[in-house]
Amino acid sequence: MKDEISIKDLVFLLLRRIWWIIGAAVIFGLGAFLISDYMIPNKYQSNVSMYVRNKEGQEQQGINNNDLSVSKSLVSTYIVILNNDAVMDQVGERLLEQHTPEELSGYFSVKNGRIANESLKSAFSMAAVNNTEVLKITATTTNAALSAELCNIMADVAPEVLIRVVGAGSVEKIGEAKIYDAPVSPNVMKNTAIGVLAGVLLAGLVIFLIDFFDNTVRNTEDLRKRFNKPILAEIRSIGSKAKKKMRGTDADRKTRLLFGNADIPFFAVEAYKSFRTALSFAISPCDSHIVALTSANPGEGKSVTAANLAVALSQTDKKVLLIDADLRKPVQHKCFRLSNKAGLTNVITGEKPLDKALNRNVAGNLDILTSGTIPPNPSELLSSRQMQELLQKLQDQYDMILIDCAPINVVSDVAGLSREIAGVIMVVHYGTTTFPALEEASNRLELANCNVLGYAVNEISSRHGSSYYSSDKYQDKYQYEYRYAEDTQRPEKKPENDREKEGSTC
């Protein structure tokens, strides 16, 4: 998990899930619109104003500041009194004189032929207008005419009740309450906007929570810092992302192979060319030039990565051999469309001579030794003396040997090769391989005394690759001016043996 998260990281995190945010905003906004427009009943409001005097029959010219102050204080007292149950009883009785209980039951709670006071109170609101001596009575119901009628009834009941109870001052109704046909609620546009905002916020919260608890590799810099090993390759996702159930199948694998794939993107070719250069530097201080590729778990792209790296290496002046040592689930014969009747296991057991099992010049200078017959004891075969002797013999014939091994967290086949190989490349699937899985894999390799040369991260999102991938326009222009061509590829110069990489152990 990151120690620090920058604003840029947060922006990229949200952009990576932008369709989640858009989808949530549309769903919540549409839901709020439909609920507001079709499910929530419209409410209508009406109001009436009453002027409060502190003396009954007081003339306008006799009013002074003290009188106004007393009138304002009376407004607060009147509001309390008008909300009393006794007043509501009178309002309810007058309302029942105009309507039957059945008619009013759709708007109020009616029990035993009487309107419940709490139901009436909820329909009224009273307040002083701008802190003046004017009392405004507002009624809100689902019927515009009923709202106006409630206001007028309250305005008629109020003077008699207030004068009798308070014994001071008077109130005068200012006009009649009118019927307003425009509903005051629900505010469809406002509710829709709130729904959209709620969707965006909720989607953002879910994205942040998922990212917080996500322990998969999504940042190569975090990977390098955590395990203190170099990143040998950052390989962007090629084409559309395969579904989880399709990952690692023939259909998924073929879309990402350099061999026999005319549609392979230019950036993928360049990524593997950079990979082979980084690998050359990584093993330059080592006596052995045999490298094993493995992954923490199945389906993380190690076989495709091994095949593509082998093809990239074969396009130089180096003689390259790819060995399929995943003896439980071999796929290299499928990648290169080869027969698997004779292969590694048949050579080790002496059933077939090496020359008969090798597939020579499959792609340029690349030879391939497929897995052969699947044995009942893969680990024992790979750690056997015959396997060691075979690798020693092959090392004299090839400049580079790549071994595709089974996932280390599933079986420890690669441990049996530790004495003969220069090191292991861990293949990591972006967004799938977890840090705990890599921790376990590193511990297993350390116990087997296997040197981890570095990590090859494949299927990286285009937003999280290196800066070389940052501009699609640049890529298109560069690809147009310098297209990859196998027949015109200049050979790479082999690294000198005396160039040592600091901190490397072989």
Sequence and secondary structure as in RCSB ss.txt:
>XXXX:A:sequence
MKDEISIKDLVFLLLRRIWWIIGAAVIFGLGAFLISDYMIPNKYQSNVSMYVRNKEGQEQQGINNNDLSVSKSLV
STYIVILNNDAVMDQVGERLLEQHTPEELSGYFSVKNGRIANESLKSAFSMAAVNNTEVLKITATTTNAALSAEL
CNIMADVAPEVLIRVVGAGSVEKIGEAKIYDAPVSPNVMKNTAIGVLAGVLLAGLVIFLIDFFDNTVRNTEDLRK
RFNKPILAEIRSIGSKAKKKMRGTDADRKTRLLFGNADIPFFAVEAYKSFRTALSFAISPCDSHIVALTSANPGE
GKSVTAANLAVALSQTDKKVLLIDADLRKPVQHKCFRLSNKAGLTNVITGEKPLDKALNRNVAGNLDILTSGTIP
PNPSELLSSRQMQELLQKLQDQYDMILIDCAPINVVSDVAGLSREIAGVIMVVHYGTTTFPALEEASNRLELANC
NVLGYAVNEISSRHGSSYYSSDKYQDKYQYEYRYAEDTQRPEKKPENDREKEGSTC
>XXXX:A:secstr
  S   HHHHHHHHHHTHHHHHHHHHHHHHHHHHIIIIIS  BEEEEEEEEEESSTT  GGG  HHHHHHHHHHH
HHHHHHHTSHHHHHHHHHHHHHHS HHHHTTTS EETTEE HHHHHTTEEEEEGGGSSEEEEEEEES HHHHHHH
HHHHHHHHHHHHHHHH S EEEEES      S  B  HHHHHHHHHHHHHHHHHHHHHHHHHH  B   HHHHHH
HHT  EEEEEE  SS   GGGTTSHHHHHTT STT TT  HHHHHHHHHHHHHHHHHHTT S  EEEEEESSTTS
SHHHHHHHHHHHHHTTT  EEEEE   SS  HHHHTT   SSSHHHHHTTSS HHHH EEEEETTEEEE   S  
S HHHHHTSHHHHHHHHHHHTT SEEEEE   TTT  GGGGGTTT SEEEEEEETTTSBHHHHHHHHHHHHHTT 
 EEEEEEEEE TTSS GGGS HHHHHHHHHHS   GGG        TT   TT   
